[in-house]
Each structure stands twice: as structure tokens, then as C-alpha cells.
Amino acid sequence: MGHLVTSSVRMNVSVEKVWAVLDDYVGLAKYSNGVETATLIGDKTTGLGAKRHCVFYNKDSVVEEIIQYEENKLFTVELTELSAPLKSMIASFRIEKRSETSCEVFMTMDFGVRFGPLGIVLGILMMRPVLKGVQKKLLTGIAYHAFTGKNVGSELPSNDELAPALTA
């Protein structure tokens, strides 16, 4: 697709707890500070072919469908009905166990940008850094929600509140 961004966060949470958060496919708004609501499209609640419609706090929206799924290990979603300047995106989450009570979660976004050569430059100079920040916030939100059971809302908790959930 043209642009690749990867981030990871080490969490003081077991693989099973993190997977339970990720596998709650319509629970995205519980740990994402950008997503206001997520609703299922169809009857599938998780696994290959599960689809959700996500509405962001700024009222943009996207449809996500699981296209790869390995329980307690990884899943990949394809995003469609994207807002400009994005023309395509595939996002993956992969979990690696570090101990019985900790893991590292990796997030990768492979995306394309509209507008031809201008889009390539836009992707490099603007979209990559923005999406890197989105990834870090999303991964931190996953750690916080999995560790505390509390929802994130539109703003991440303070660093003091986040610290117990994160491995240094």
C-alpha cells in the first residue's frame, strides 16, 4: 500500500487479558480515545469476517473487517469507507508473552494515501507521524483498560494513572 507504521507497548497484563479486550470486537470505544462508538455489522461478533462500524469523536467513521485471526496471538483488520486523505489501510495487532503477567502488543498499519505523488509526500511527512501517535495512544489505552477494567473515553488517563499498566 505504500506506507508502514509499527509501534509496540509492553504491558503489565497477561496475554489472555489483553486478548479478551481485543476480542471484544465492538468494545473498541472502551480503550480507544479516538473512537466514540463501535457497532457490529452482521451477526459475527469476532473472528474472520466480523465487521464493525466505528464512529470517531470528530464524527468521521470507518468500517473494519477481520481478515486474519489467530486466538491469543493476532488479528488483522481491513479498513474501508475511509476519509480523505487515506485510500486504503490494513491494521494488525500481535501479542507476545513476556511472562505470566506481562506481554508486548505490536500494532502495524499499512496504508495508502490519495492524491498521487502529493499523497506520497503527505504520507511520509504527515500521516506516518500522526498514525504513529494514534498507535501509541491506542496501545496505551488497551493496557490501561486491560489492567484496570476502566474505560478510556476521549482522553487518555494521566501518566500516573497509566504507569501501573505499563512495563518500563
N, C-alpha and C positions, 0 to 999 in steps of 0.2 A: 504494500500500500504506500510505502514511501517513508514513513516516519515511525520510529520506535522509541518508546519511553518505558523505562523499567525502574521500579522502586521496591524497597523491602523494609519491613519493620519487624524487629524482634519483640515478642510479646510474652508476658508472664502468664500465659494462658495455655492450656493443653490444646493439642490438635483437635480433639473431639469437641471442645467448647467453641473453638473458632469455626470448625466445620458446621456446627449447629447454627451459628449466626449466619454464615454464608448460605447454608442450605435452606434457610427460611427465606425463600426467594422473594416474597413480597415484603419482607422485613427490612428492605434496604433503607427506608427512611429512619429506622431506629438507630443506624450507625453512620449514615451519610449526612454531613452538614449541608450538602447541596440539594438533596432530594427531599421534597415536601411529601410526596405520596408515591407509592408503587402499587399497582393493581394487576392482578392476573388477567391474561388474555387466554381464554380457553379453560380447560379443566385440569391441565397438568400443573401441579404445584412445585415440582422440581424435576431434575434430570433432563436428559436430552429432549429437546423440543419445547420445554417450558418457556413461556413468554410472559413478559411483564411490560406495562406501560408506566414510565417514570415521568413525573412532573417535578420540575425543579422550582426552587423558591422564586426564581425570576420569571416563572411561567413558561419557559421553554420545556419541551418534552422530547422523549426518545422511546423507542421500542427496543427491548433487548430479548434475544432468544438464546438459550443454552445450546451450543453446538458441540461441546466436548465436556465430558463429565466422568470423573473418577472419584468415588466417595472417599472422603477424608484426605484427599490429595489435591485435586484441581478441578476447576471448571472454567470454560471459556464461553463468552457471550459475543454474539454479533449484534451491533447496534444499527438500527435502521431509523428512517424518518428523522434524520439529523438536521440540526440547524446549521446555517452557513457560519463559518467557512468550511466546516467538515463535510466531506463527501462520503467517507466510509470509516468504520472503526471496528476492531475486534479487541476485546479486553479479556485478559486471563488472570486468574488467581491461582497460586500454587502454594501449598503449605508444606513446610519441612519441620519435622520434630527435632527439637534441641534437647529436651528432657521430658520427663513425665508431666511437668507443669509449665513447659515453655515451648514456643515454636517460632519460626520465622515465616512470615507471609510475604510472598512476592507478587507484585502486580505489574503486568505488561500491557501496554496499549500500542497497537499497530494501527496507524491512521493515515488517511489520505485527506488532502486539502483541495478545495475547488480553486479555480482561477488560474490554472496553468502554471507558467513559470513564476508568476507573482505568488501563487499559492505555495510553491516550494519554499520560497523565501519566507513567507508568512509562517509556514510550518516550522521552519528552523528557528527563526528569531522570536516568534511569539507563542505559537501553540505548544511547542515542546516544553518550554519553561512553565507555562500555565498548567499543562496537564501533569507535569512532574509535581507541582504543588497540590493539584487535585488528588493525585495518588497518595501522597504523604498524609493528607488530611483524611482521606477515606480509610487508609490502613490504620491510622491512629484511632479513628472512630470505631473501627472493628475491634481493636484491642480494648478500648475503653468499655464498649458495650459488652463484649465477651467477659471481661474481668468483673464489671460492676453490675451488669444487668440493666443499667440505666440507659435511656435514650439520649442521643447526642443533641438533636434539634438543629437549628440553623447556625449555631456557633459551637465550636469545639470547647470543651471544658478548659479550665486554666491548666498550665503546665504542672502545678502542684497536684491537681486532681488526676491528671493523666499519668504522672510518674509511676505510681504503683503498677500500672498495667503494662508498662514498657520495660524491656530489658536494656540496660545501658550498654 
